[in-house]
Amino acid sequence: MPTPSFFVNPHSGNLKTELIKLRPTPGYCMFIDIAGSTKMKQDGFLNWVALIHNCFANAQTFLLPFSPVKEIGDAIMFYVEDGDLQRSGYVPLQLFDGLWKIATETDHIFPAVKIGAARCENAYSITFRQGNQDYYGIDIDMAARIQGEAQERQVVIERRLYDNITTNYNATGNKDNFESYRSLSGPVLRPLKGIPHEVELFRAGL
């Protein structure tokens, strides 16, 4: 189960002390964004509602047993904590493979998507709405910026995630099943808005 998010309650007399005690919640952040969603909404209400539904359902199918944290307009965010990943029996390579399959889906019932993902060390399970599950931190922002670097039907990842999935790929006995990994290209160094250093990016897709 995800770490329950700490509620940042401005009326708490111990808020500063409680925040100081918080520790990061390492994991993997993934943003899946529908490409051209504004134009899509000009094609009729029933059509674009169905496409958004299909997109989000497809994401859930390939990223089971994990659940999305939230929908942000025409995008969906997943955050998989290290503990939940370990308990599931999955490894980062399988997360990436699921993202690649979502990105490269060409059936007309699914809209094209752009995906960004990152390994997060500086991320906290906190919320500003009581009872809500959410995550904040510079690495979450980085994952969102990485998603902005993706083209239609592509998934873009950063160096730490790439290194983790490479370790998994090298250790697996069924490499033939992971075309996703073999399709990766990079790295390229990119400045990302608000991130204090250039980030090594790798991309895969159509």
Secondary structure as GFF3:
##gff-version 3
##sequence-region A 1 206
A	DSSP	beta_strand	6	7	.	.	.	ID=ss1
A	DSSP	alpha_helix	15	21	.	.	.	ID=ss2
A	DSSP	beta_strand	27	34	.	.	.	ID=ss3
A	DSSP	alpha_helix	37	40	.	.	.	ID=ss4
A	DSSP	alpha_helix	45	62	.	.	.	ID=ss5
A	DSSP	beta_strand	68	72	.	.	.	ID=ss6
A	DSSP	beta_strand	75	81	.	.	.	ID=ss7
A	DSSP	alpha_helix	82	88	.	.	.	ID=ss8
A	DSSP	alpha_helix	92	103	.	.	.	ID=ss9
A	DSSP	beta_strand	113	120	.	.	.	ID=ss10
A	DSSP	beta_strand	126	127	.	.	.	ID=ss11
A	DSSP	alpha_helix	138	147	.	.	.	ID=ss12
A	DSSP	beta_strand	154	158	.	.	.	ID=ss13
A	DSSP	alpha_helix	159	171	.	.	.	ID=ss14
A	DSSP	three_ten_helix	175	177	.	.	.	ID=ss15
A	DSSP	alpha_helix	179	182	.	.	.	ID=ss16
A	DSSP	beta_strand	185	190	.	.	.	ID=ss17
A	DSSP	beta_strand	199	205	.	.	.	ID=ss18
###
